[in-house]
Amino acid sequence: MDRGSSKHSPRVDEQMSQEVRGTVQGTAGSRAEEWKMAEPSGEDQPQVSLVPDEDTVRGDAFSRFGTYIGLSALPGDRDALEKSARDLEAPDDVLEALSTLPAGTTYQNVAEVWHALGR
């Protein structure tokens, strides 16, 4: 015996299933209701630019570089940093930059390495 919903009548159940059909099935009209549309930016919000500024690009380069220096390599010298970068499968440009570091200098963090490379 099919009991159905214990909270609603079959008519209300059918109406409710029709209301969510677009969301469940992902049809194109699922965002037709105004309350589901994204609101535009307000006047007090900053303008969005698709071109990153120079500081963001520099920060991204530093972040990318830092991902290939393992925490276990710090504090460490050039050899420890190169080994860590190879273990983390660093790209050639990172390995080449690390190979230019002076031998015998111990670096405490990635920022010191970054500054020693002149970046």
HUZI-V605074 format. One record per backbone hydrogen bond with DSSP energy under -1.0 kcal/mol. NH is the residue of the N-H (numbers start at 1). CO is the residue of the C=O. E is the energy in kcal/mol with one decimal. If there is no record, write none. Layout:
BEGIN
nh:NH co:CO e:E
nh:NH co:CO e:E
END
This chain:
BEGIN
nh:13 co:9 e:-2.4
nh:14 co:10 e:-2.1
nh:15 co:11 e:-2.1
nh:16 co:12 e:-2.6
nh:17 co:13 e:-2.1
nh:18 co:14 e:-1.8
nh:19 co:15 e:-1.7
nh:20 co:16 e:-1.3
nh:24 co:20 e:-2.6
nh:25 co:21 e:-3.1
nh:26 co:22 e:-1.4
nh:30 co:27 e:-1.5
nh:32 co:29 e:-1.5
nh:36 co:33 e:-1.5
nh:37 co:34 e:-1.4
nh:45 co:42 e:-1.1
nh:57 co:53 e:-1.7
nh:58 co:54 e:-2.2
nh:59 co:55 e:-2.3
nh:60 co:56 e:-2.3
nh:61 co:57 e:-2.0
nh:62 co:58 e:-2.2
nh:63 co:59 e:-2.4
nh:64 co:60 e:-2.6
nh:65 co:61 e:-2.4
nh:66 co:62 e:-2.6
nh:67 co:63 e:-1.3
nh:68 co:65 e:-1.4
nh:69 co:66 e:-1.4
nh:73 co:70 e:-1.5
nh:74 co:71 e:-1.2
nh:76 co:107 e:-2.0
nh:81 co:77 e:-2.3
nh:82 co:78 e:-2.6
nh:83 co:79 e:-2.3
nh:84 co:80 e:-2.3
nh:85 co:81 e:-2.4
nh:86 co:82 e:-2.4
nh:87 co:83 e:-2.5
nh:88 co:84 e:-1.9
nh:89 co:86 e:-1.5
nh:90 co:85 e:-2.5
nh:95 co:91 e:-1.9
nh:96 co:92 e:-2.7
nh:97 co:93 e:-1.8
nh:98 co:94 e:-2.3
nh:99 co:95 e:-1.7
nh:100 co:97 e:-1.0
nh:101 co:98 e:-1.4
nh:107 co:76 e:-3.1
nh:113 co:109 e:-1.4
nh:114 co:110 e:-2.8
nh:115 co:111 e:-2.4
nh:116 co:112 e:-2.2
nh:117 co:113 e:-1.4
nh:118 co:115 e:-1.5
nh:119 co:114 e:-1.8
END
